[in-house]
Amino acid sequence: MIEHLESKLIKESEISKLTLSLKGKSIVFTNGCFDILHSGHVQYLARAKSLGDFLWLGLNSDESVRKLKGQGRPINSQADRAFVLAGLASIDAVTIFNEDTPLALIEKIKPQIHCKGGDYLAKNLPETPLVESFGGKVIILPFLEGKSTTLILKKAKQN
């Protein structure tokens, strides 16, 4: 079982080999920090998976989470976050990236679909022109109100 989870953790050097093996399947790509996994994440990822055959998740590294979210984040290390995400049935592959955006990862994977949560607009995403340049689509999935890591941390501090 552990080996199966570890096999979902894909290093950048292994991307081209995996994408070749997926020829003919539709790859859905999403990305994020996924610091404290909650039901909103699980629902979002299940919806993303339903859009294609293979769900590939780009996971922000600890360094990029700190740049995006500030000091004190992430709560969980990139290794722990990647392993927990690999345990979800909806996720087929997880690749950690260090940059602020997943552009380099998307360039290598070339997914047919790139999806983000409803707190984003496709027209404002730096990924949209790249995804569309190779014939892919950007899909924005509905945001689930009241489901966020920020709210969980706020609640924890109040208690």
C-alpha positions as a Markdown table, in Angstrom:
| # | Residue | x | y | z |
|---|---|---|---|---|
| 1 | Met | 0.0 | 0.0 | 0.0 |
| 2 | Ile | 2.8 | 2.5 | 0.9 |
| 3 | Glu | 4.6 | 1.7 | -2.3 |
| 4 | His | 1.4 | 2.5 | -4.3 |
| 5 | Leu | 1.3 | 5.9 | -2.6 |
| 6 | Glu | 5.0 | 6.6 | -3.2 |
| 7 | Ser | 4.5 | 5.6 | -6.9 |
| 8 | Lys | 2.1 | 8.6 | -7.2 |
| 9 | Leu | 4.9 | 11.0 | -6.2 |
| 10 | Ile | 6.5 | 12.1 | -9.5 |
| 11 | Lys | 9.8 | 14.0 | -9.6 |
| 12 | Glu | 10.2 | 16.6 | -12.4 |
| 13 | Ser | 12.8 | 14.3 | -14.0 |
| 14 | Glu | 10.1 | 11.6 | -14.4 |
| 15 | Ile | 7.4 | 13.8 | -16.0 |
| 16 | Ser | 8.2 | 13.0 | -19.7 |
| 17 | Lys | 8.2 | 9.3 | -19.1 |
| 18 | Leu | 4.8 | 9.4 | -17.4 |
| 19 | Thr | 3.2 | 11.7 | -19.9 |
| 20 | Leu | 4.4 | 9.4 | -22.7 |
| 21 | Ser | 2.7 | 6.4 | -20.9 |
| 22 | Leu | -0.6 | 8.5 | -20.7 |
| 23 | Lys | -0.9 | 9.0 | -24.5 |
| 24 | Gly | -4.5 | 8.8 | -25.5 |
| 25 | Lys | -5.8 | 9.7 | -22.0 |
| 26 | Ser | -7.0 | 13.1 | -20.9 |
| 27 | Ile | -4.8 | 14.7 | -18.3 |
| 28 | Val | -6.4 | 17.1 | -15.8 |
| 29 | Phe | -3.9 | 19.4 | -14.0 |
| 30 | Thr | -4.5 | 21.4 | -10.9 |
| 31 | Asn | -2.2 | 23.0 | -8.3 |
| 32 | Gly | -2.0 | 24.5 | -4.9 |
| 33 | Cys | -0.6 | 24.5 | -1.4 |
| 34 | Phe | -3.1 | 22.1 | 0.2 |
| 35 | Asp | -1.6 | 22.9 | 3.6 |
| 36 | Ile | -4.3 | 21.6 | 5.9 |
| 37 | Leu | -6.4 | 19.2 | 3.9 |
| 38 | His | -10.2 | 19.7 | 4.5 |
| 39 | Ser | -13.5 | 18.6 | 2.9 |
| 40 | Gly | -13.5 | 21.5 | 0.5 |
| 41 | His | -10.2 | 20.3 | -0.9 |
| 42 | Val | -11.5 | 16.7 | -1.2 |
| 43 | Gln | -14.7 | 17.8 | -3.0 |
| 44 | Tyr | -12.7 | 20.1 | -5.3 |
| 45 | Leu | -10.2 | 17.3 | -6.2 |
| 46 | Ala | -13.0 | 14.7 | -6.8 |
| 47 | Arg | -14.7 | 17.2 | -9.2 |
| 48 | Ala | -11.4 | 17.9 | -11.0 |
| 49 | Lys | -10.8 | 14.1 | -11.4 |
| 50 | Ser | -14.3 | 13.8 | -13.0 |
| 51 | Leu | -13.2 | 16.1 | -15.9 |
| 52 | Gly | -10.7 | 13.5 | -17.3 |
| 53 | Asp | -8.9 | 10.2 | -17.0 |
| 54 | Phe | -5.8 | 11.2 | -15.0 |
| 55 | Leu | -5.5 | 13.9 | -12.3 |
| 56 | Trp | -2.1 | 15.4 | -11.8 |
| 57 | Leu | -1.6 | 17.8 | -8.9 |
| 58 | Gly | 1.2 | 20.4 | -8.8 |
| 59 | Leu | 2.0 | 21.0 | -5.2 |
| 60 | Asn | 3.7 | 24.2 | -4.1 |
| 61 | Ser | 6.9 | 23.5 | -2.2 |
| 62 | Asp | 7.5 | 24.8 | 1.3 |
| 63 | Glu | 9.5 | 27.7 | -0.1 |
| 64 | Ser | 6.8 | 28.8 | -2.5 |
| 65 | Val | 4.1 | 28.4 | 0.1 |
| 66 | Arg | 6.1 | 30.8 | 2.4 |
| 67 | Lys | 6.3 | 33.3 | -0.4 |
| 68 | Leu | 2.6 | 33.1 | -1.2 |
| 69 | Lys | 1.2 | 32.7 | 2.3 |
| 70 | Gly | 3.8 | 34.3 | 4.6 |
| 71 | Gln | 5.8 | 33.3 | 7.6 |
| 72 | Gly | 4.5 | 30.4 | 9.7 |
| 73 | Arg | 3.2 | 28.6 | 6.6 |
| 74 | Pro | 3.1 | 25.9 | 5.6 |
| 75 | Ile | 1.9 | 24.1 | 8.7 |
| 76 | Asn | 2.7 | 20.7 | 7.1 |
| 77 | Ser | 5.9 | 20.0 | 5.2 |
| 78 | Gln | 5.8 | 19.4 | 1.4 |
| 79 | Ala | 6.7 | 15.7 | 2.0 |
| 80 | Asp | 3.8 | 15.3 | 4.4 |
| 81 | Arg | 1.3 | 17.2 | 2.2 |
| 82 | Ala | 2.4 | 15.2 | -0.9 |
| 83 | Phe | 2.0 | 11.9 | 0.9 |
| 84 | Val | -1.5 | 12.8 | 2.2 |
| 85 | Leu | -2.6 | 13.9 | -1.2 |
| 86 | Ala | -1.3 | 10.8 | -2.8 |
| 87 | Gly | -3.6 | 8.9 | -0.5 |
| 88 | Leu | -6.7 | 10.3 | -2.1 |
| 89 | Ala | -8.4 | 8.1 | -4.6 |
| 90 | Ser | -9.0 | 11.1 | -7.0 |
| 91 | Ile | -5.3 | 11.9 | -7.4 |
| 92 | Asp | -3.1 | 9.9 | -9.8 |
| 93 | Ala | 0.1 | 11.9 | -9.5 |
| 94 | Val | 1.7 | 14.6 | -7.4 |
| 95 | Thr | 4.7 | 16.7 | -8.4 |
| 96 | Ile | 6.2 | 19.4 | -6.1 |
| 97 | Phe | 7.3 | 22.6 | -7.7 |
| 98 | Asn | 9.3 | 25.6 | -6.3 |
| 99 | Glu | 8.1 | 28.4 | -8.5 |
| 100 | Asp | 5.3 | 30.9 | -7.6 |
| 101 | Thr | 3.2 | 29.6 | -10.5 |
| 102 | Pro | 3.0 | 26.1 | -12.1 |
| 103 | Leu | 3.9 | 27.4 | -15.6 |
| 104 | Ala | 7.0 | 25.3 | -16.0 |
| 105 | Leu | 5.2 | 22.2 | -14.8 |
| 106 | Ile | 2.3 | 22.8 | -17.2 |
| 107 | Glu | 4.7 | 23.3 | -20.1 |
| 108 | Lys | 6.1 | 19.8 | -19.4 |
| 109 | Ile | 2.8 | 18.0 | -18.7 |
| 110 | Lys | 0.7 | 19.8 | -21.4 |
| 111 | Pro | -2.7 | 18.8 | -19.8 |
| 112 | Gln | -5.9 | 18.9 | -21.8 |
| 113 | Ile | -7.6 | 20.6 | -18.8 |
| 114 | His | -6.2 | 22.9 | -16.2 |
| 115 | Cys | -8.6 | 23.6 | -13.3 |
| 116 | Lys | -8.7 | 26.0 | -10.4 |
| 117 | Gly | -11.2 | 26.8 | -7.7 |
| 118 | Gly | -13.9 | 29.4 | -7.9 |
| 119 | Asp | -11.8 | 32.0 | -6.1 |
| 120 | Tyr | -10.0 | 32.5 | -9.4 |
| 121 | Leu | -10.9 | 33.8 | -12.8 |
| 122 | Ala | -9.5 | 32.1 | -15.9 |
| 123 | Lys | -8.8 | 35.4 | -17.6 |
| 124 | Asn | -6.5 | 36.4 | -14.7 |
| 125 | Leu | -4.5 | 33.2 | -14.4 |
| 126 | Pro | -1.0 | 33.4 | -15.9 |
| 127 | Glu | -1.5 | 29.7 | -16.9 |
| 128 | Thr | -4.4 | 30.4 | -19.2 |
| 129 | Pro | -2.5 | 31.6 | -22.3 |
| 130 | Leu | 0.0 | 28.7 | -22.0 |
| 131 | Val | -2.7 | 26.0 | -21.6 |
| 132 | Glu | -4.7 | 27.4 | -24.5 |
| 133 | Ser | -1.5 | 27.6 | -26.7 |
| 134 | Phe | -1.4 | 23.8 | -26.9 |
| 135 | Gly | -5.2 | 23.4 | -27.2 |
| 136 | Gly | -6.1 | 22.8 | -23.6 |
| 137 | Lys | -9.0 | 24.4 | -21.6 |
| 138 | Val | -9.0 | 26.2 | -18.3 |
| 139 | Ile | -12.0 | 25.2 | -16.1 |
| 140 | Ile | -12.9 | 27.0 | -12.9 |
| 141 | Leu | -14.7 | 24.8 | -10.4 |
| 142 | Pro | -17.2 | 26.2 | -7.9 |
| 143 | Phe | -15.8 | 27.6 | -4.7 |
| 144 | Leu | -17.2 | 26.0 | -1.5 |
| 145 | Glu | -18.1 | 28.7 | 0.9 |
| 146 | Gly | -16.7 | 28.3 | 4.5 |
| 147 | Lys | -14.1 | 25.7 | 3.5 |
| 148 | Ser | -10.6 | 27.1 | 3.7 |
| 149 | Thr | -7.3 | 26.5 | 5.5 |
| 150 | Thr | -7.3 | 30.2 | 6.5 |
| 151 | Leu | -10.6 | 29.8 | 8.2 |
| 152 | Ile | -9.5 | 26.6 | 10.0 |
| 153 | Leu | -6.3 | 28.4 | 11.3 |
| 154 | Lys | -8.4 | 31.4 | 12.4 |
| 155 | Lys | -10.7 | 29.2 | 14.3 |
| 156 | Ala | -7.8 | 27.3 | 15.9 |
| 157 | Lys | -6.3 | 30.6 | 17.1 |
| 158 | Gln | -9.6 | 31.6 | 18.7 |
| 159 | Asn | -9.9 | 28.4 | 20.6 |
